[in-house]
Amino acid sequence: MDYGYGETWFDNAHNIIMNTLAVQGAFGLISYVGFFVAAICSLILAYRQNKIDYHFMIIGGAFLVAHFVNKITVFEDATSYLYLMFWLALINSMTNVSPVIFGNTNSSKEIFSEKKIGAGVISIVAVTASLVVFIFNIQNATANQKNLLAIRSISTDASGDLTLVKDALAFNSPHVDDIRSNIASSVANTVSNNWQKMDKNKANEILNLTIENLEKNLQLHPLDIRNQLSLSQLYQLQAMINNNASYLLKAEMTLEDALSKSPRRQQIIYTMSGVKVQLNKPDEAIKLVESAIEDNPRISESYWRLAYIYKMMGKDDKALEILKLAEKNGIKFSDKEREIINQFILSPINKSNKK
């Protein structure tokens, strides 16, 4: 993507019109818009037939218009669909009153049928509703609370007691995979910033625990390569903490698997090139980043990463050549990227030339 690998995670257009058109086609878009048109028309018709008053017609129509306008800048989700469908159901019940007439059909008196609901039906509905609330609300709320406590514990003292972390990972909920991913992200950030201060055994303990659970995620979602990216990061931390290159080999294998499933994703390419350099495979790292430039020569990050690899190899001329190529291709580096280039590529070269 033109503005970096972060864009490659977008899976929804932030516009319900474009999103529906892309996913469901023209028929899907017509059907979606038809919901709103039909609902507004039914409100107007019901008002003219004196089934609803003026205020309900205005409020009902305003809600639908506001919802549609709001979704032009975002996409529908479970929550928005829920209250939209409830509102459509309310409009339907208010605008489509069908009286049941008993006796003389010519009588102008309309009598509405009333059916009593038995205690058995009420009990079944109550039990079902309670189970639904417990499974989808109470369990999720409990899981989120445990997740929050675990992340706080990791951020405060990753080398401390892991009871809260283990408790969160062991708790069964519909989104246990998200909890594993959240904890893995927190562990990676905390350990990478504090590993020198941590006890080596404690650091390995929390990393092993996190890796074990991420591997469960990998079995659950084998095509979600974010799991491989997180695993590779944790393996690299283990390699650094234990000064053991075998963990780098694990990171390399994990990233190769990810790249086979998403061969043009820049985040994988950049991460793997760094691992290749650490494994003393600079030629393979260069080929990886060169492939990213070939796929999309408009991404600035590919150029400075390739220049940096050449600088690490002692090939200053090639590093400068890549930066000139970036300039030739009209690449504009961000302030942060220029800082990286000046500090890690140009500055060492200038010092070397002065000598």
GILIN-V851894 format. One line per field, one symbol per residue. phi: phi as a letter, one per 30 degrees, with the letter a starting at -180 (. if undefined). Layout:
phi->???
This chain:
phi->.dcjdeddcdbbddaddddddddcidddddddddedddddddddddddcidbcddddddddddddddddeddcacdbeddddddddddddddddcbdcdccciddddddccddbcdcddddddddddddddddddccdddddddddddddddddddadcddcedddddddddadcddddedddddddddddddbddcddedddddddddddeddddddddbdcddddddddddddddddddchbddddddddddddddddcbdcdddddddddddddddibddddddddddddddadccddddddddddddddicddddddddddddddidcdddddddddddccdddddddddd
